[in-house]
Amino acid sequence: MYASIVQLKLYMPPETIRQLTDDSGSGVIDEDIVDEMIDQAQKFIDGFLQGRYPADMDDADVPEMISDICVKLTAYNLYRRKLQLTLPETISKDYSMCVKLLNKIQEGKISPFPSSDEPTVVITNKATTDRDYTSTVWAKY
């Protein structure tokens, strides 16, 4: 999973999470609902990462940026479940910011993965004699 209930509790008060998940009135956080909302957020993120970055990463491979986005989308999803509650402005702004960030990741403008200081090495099996257009051909233009 890209996020955990522990990370969600750092983002929003546990009492709020309980209010958003305690459908049965038991007085405790329903972790199954939290897991479902995390899963929905993860699938949403995967839709943006698909084709550019590996989707469904192992827990150890999830970049901090993706984990943070997942937590914020999960909070949004929890509020969305309870339509009678007013969505806090902070959650709404964070949701919008996450979607914009995911769009930039999808476009390749931002990478969620740590960058390497080493230059990219491109290996090719072509030699200068393998050119399709020789300097003689180019000279004609």
VOGU-3710 file (C-alpha; in Angstrom, 3 decimals, decimal comma):
1> myasivqlkl> 0,000/0,000/0,000  1,148/3,527/-0,729  0,002/4,772/2,694  -0,985/3,430/6,090  -3,432/4,294/8,836  -0,452/5,432/10,931  0,450/8,029/8,275  -3,202/9,072/8,011  -3,308/9,643/11,793  -0,321/11,978/11,437
11> ymppetirql> -2,214/13,986/8,817  -5,577/14,204/10,565  -6,766/13,611/14,127  -7,692/10,006/14,982  -11,008/11,273/16,379  -11,893/12,690/12,955  -10,972/9,391/11,301  -13,225/7,609/13,808  -16,120/9,970/13,008  -15,653/9,346/9,291
21> tddsgsgvid> -15,451/5,540/9,547  -17,547/4,492/12,553  -20,737/3,654/10,675  -21,865/1,137/13,295  -21,416/3,430/16,313  -18,819/1,194/17,962  -16,656/4,143/19,030  -13,535/2,940/17,184  -11,922/3,531/13,813  -13,111/1,017/11,222
31> edivdemidq> -9,778/0,025/9,708  -11,465/-1,887/6,880  -13,036/1,350/5,659  -9,696/3,163/5,977  -7,990/0,392/3,981  -10,677/0,641/1,282  -10,230/4,418/1,024  -6,439/3,986/0,831  -6,963/1,399/-1,913  -9,203/3,811/-3,854
41> aqkfidgflq> -6,578/6,555/-3,537  -3,882/4,133/-4,687  -5,874/3,157/-7,769  -6,423/6,839/-8,557  -2,667/7,454/-8,308  -1,894/4,384/-10,427  -4,060/5,837/-13,177  -1,660/8,770/-13,406  1,530/6,712/-13,031  0,522/4,052/-15,536
51> grypadmdda> 2,886/3,832/-18,474  5,429/6,267/-17,019  6,304/4,755/-13,643  5,809/1,333/-12,109  2,319/1,002/-10,709  1,576/-1,136/-7,676  5,023/-0,668/-6,135  6,284/-2,631/-3,145  5,957/-0,808/0,167  9,712/-0,178/0,292
61> dvpemisdic> 9,739/1,318/-3,210  6,983/3,905/-2,712  8,453/7,418/-2,942  7,616/9,776/-0,082  5,824/12,115/-2,506  3,453/9,334/-3,630  2,832/8,272/-0,039  1,989/11,855/0,941  -0,383/12,204/-2,018  -2,063/8,926/-1,077
71> vkltaynlyr> -2,639/10,075/2,512  -4,245/13,328/1,363  -6,428/11,583/-1,220  -7,481/9,063/1,435  -8,591/11,891/3,734  -10,597/13,348/0,854  -12,151/9,939/0,149  -13,146/9,554/3,804  -14,988/12,881/3,742  -16,574/12,021/0,413
81> rklqltlpet> -18,143/8,973/2,088  -19,976/11,249/4,513  -21,763/13,703/2,257  -23,620/15,237/5,203  -20,307/16,527/6,627  -18,756/19,707/5,324  -15,471/19,126/3,542  -12,791/21,212/5,285  -11,121/23,774/3,028  -7,690/22,318/3,832
91> iskdysmcvk> -8,707/18,861/2,595  -10,261/20,383/-0,531  -7,143/22,435/-1,320  -4,876/19,456/-0,654  -6,970/17,333/-3,020  -6,681/19,930/-5,792  -2,942/20,252/-5,202  -2,518/16,460/-5,346  -4,372/16,212/-8,666  -2,218/19,006/-10,128
101> llnkiqegki> 0,901/17,271/-8,852  -0,201/13,946/-10,338  -0,808/15,664/-13,685  2,724/17,075/-13,603  4,106/13,634/-12,728  2,145/12,134/-15,614  3,494/14,772/-18,012  7,046/14,061/-16,857  7,556/17,560/-15,461  8,080/16,199/-11,945
111> spfpssdept> 9,517/12,867/-10,882  8,372/11,355/-7,589  11,520/9,281/-7,443  14,770/10,595/-6,002  17,035/11,847/-8,753  20,477/10,482/-9,302  23,485/12,775/-9,556  25,016/10,453/-12,103  24,524/11,350/-15,763  22,328/9,169/-17,922
121> vvitnkattd> 24,369/6,786/-20,048  23,024/5,821/-23,448  24,525/2,741/-25,030  24,092/2,121/-28,727  25,321/-0,465/-31,186  25,649/2,096/-33,996  28,948/3,349/-35,344  29,594/6,511/-37,324  29,835/4,336/-40,445  26,245/3,130/-39,886
131> rdytstvwak> 24,692/6,485/-40,749  21,705/6,446/-43,065  22,712/9,784/-44,526  26,374/10,281/-45,233  27,995/13,673/-45,353  27,914/13,377/-49,190  24,108/13,032/-49,080  23,763/15,962/-46,687  26,005/18,114/-48,869  23,416/17,887/-51,644
141> y> 20,924/19,876/-49,540
//
